[in-house]
Amino acid sequence: MEISFWEKAFKSDTTFLFGSSPNKTVTDFENLFNEKGAVLDIGCGDGKNVVYLARQGFKNIDAFDISETAIEKLKRISDNEKLEINSQVKSLQEFNFEKQYDLVMSFGVYHFVPEQEWKNFILKAQQNTKLGGIHIIQMFNDNIPPTSDIAPYAVGMAKDGELKKLYKDWEILQFLSYEFEEKHPGVSLHKHASNKLVARKIRK
Ligand SMILES: C[S@@+](CC[C@H](N)C(=O)[O-])C[C@H]1O[C@@H](n2cnc3c(N)ncnc32)[C@H](O)[C@@H]1O
């Protein structure tokens, strides 16, 4: 996927379009993660969340993104700091699970994937999560139509709340439906509608 304003930021080691601090959900729930745990970040971008966890001492981290530019940047950052992050260029549709994870997270990605594909992927991710493992998902819902900058790509926006239904056998630790405003270089202030879910696997 080539979304120019992202790709531009991914080319720079000093610009972080989506911020260089971890997502607040990662820090809010970090007491649930263990640094020995296996972590997977889906559509990691330039890696703010995995870089944060690696700096905290996590060593069993896998991350992938469809963008070569994003992964090159993440590799430069992790090489410079000698962080143990196994990152690769891969699309969610091609990714094969080769181990069981303790934490699977995905921020701002699934709405760029056709609905049936992200739903199938979630089922596979659930099967490849250890008992007690955590999933964190943030994705846009269609309460607000996509803005012109992302409309051609936002093919899989959720219906508000449907994400939760996929986790009916899990313990829901947080489920949010909210709107927020954003501004990117070249894109004026606009609003998104989003869902966020934090859930724990409680049954095999
Ligand atoms: C809004 S950015 C979020 C990046 C990162 N998760 C963060 O929070 O900073 C969305 C990311 O999803 C990636 N992406 C989009 N479609 C994808 C797919 N099918 N497979 C893997 N990554 C994808 C994009 O390349 C981009 O890096």
The ligand as an SDF file (V2000), in Angstrom:
LIG
                    3D

 27 29  0  0  0  0  0  0  0  0999 V2000
   -2.1140    4.0160   10.5380 C   0  0  0  0  0  0  0  0  0  0  0  0
   -0.6470    3.0930   10.2290 S   0  0  0  0  0  0  0  0  0  0  0  0
   -0.3390    2.4880   11.8600 C   0  0  0  0  0  0  0  0  0  0  0  0
    1.0610    2.0150   12.0820 C   0  0  0  0  0  0  0  0  0  0  0  0
    1.3570    1.4970   13.5010 C   0  0  0  0  0  0  0  0  0  0  0  0
    0.4970    0.3880   13.8470 N   0  0  0  0  0  0  0  0  0  0  0  0
    1.2370    2.6080   14.5120 C   0  0  0  0  0  0  0  0  0  0  0  0
    0.3160    2.5740   15.3420 O   0  0  0  0  0  0  0  0  0  0  0  0
    2.0770    3.5290   14.4890 O   0  0  0  0  0  0  0  0  0  0  0  0
   -1.2710    1.6800    9.3760 C   0  0  0  0  0  0  0  0  0  0  0  0
   -0.2060    0.6810    8.9530 C   0  0  0  0  0  0  0  0  0  0  0  0
   -0.8400   -0.4820    8.4100 O   0  0  0  0  0  0  0  0  0  0  0  0
   -0.0220   -0.9830    7.3800 C   0  0  0  0  0  0  0  0  0  0  0  0
   -0.8380   -1.8870    6.5560 N   0  0  0  0  0  0  0  0  0  0  0  0
   -1.8850   -1.5670    5.7780 C   0  0  0  0  0  0  0  0  0  0  0  0
   -2.3950   -2.6600    5.1920 N   0  0  0  0  0  0  0  0  0  0  0  0
   -1.6660   -3.7120    5.6360 C   0  0  0  0  0  0  0  0  0  0  0  0
   -1.7050   -5.1220    5.3820 C   0  0  0  0  0  0  0  0  0  0  0  0
   -2.5950   -5.6690    4.5590 N   0  0  0  0  0  0  0  0  0  0  0  0
   -0.7930   -5.9240    5.9980 N   0  0  0  0  0  0  0  0  0  0  0  0
    0.1300   -5.3720    6.8420 C   0  0  0  0  0  0  0  0  0  0  0  0
    0.2240   -4.0470    7.1030 N   0  0  0  0  0  0  0  0  0  0  0  0
   -0.6670   -3.2200    6.5080 C   0  0  0  0  0  0  0  0  0  0  0  0
    0.4560    0.2950    6.6850 C   0  0  0  0  0  0  0  0  0  0  0  0
    1.5890    0.0870    5.8720 O   0  0  0  0  0  0  0  0  0  0  0  0
    0.7340    1.2050    7.8720 C   0  0  0  0  0  0  0  0  0  0  0  0
    2.0570    1.1020    8.3330 O   0  0  0  0  0  0  0  0  0  0  0  0
  1  2  1  0
  2  3  1  0
  2 10  1  0
  3  4  1  0
  4  5  1  0
  5  6  1  0
  5  7  1  0
  7  8  2  0
  7  9  1  0
 10 11  1  0
 11 12  1  0
 11 26  1  0
 12 13  1  0
 13 14  1  0
 13 24  1  0
 14 15  1  0
 14 23  1  0
 15 16  2  0
 16 17  1  0
 17 18  1  0
 17 23  2  0
 18 19  1  0
 18 20  2  0
 20 21  1  0
 21 22  2  0
 22 23  1  0
 24 25  1  0
 24 26  1  0
 26 27  1  0
M  CHG  2   2   1   9  -1
M  END
$$$$
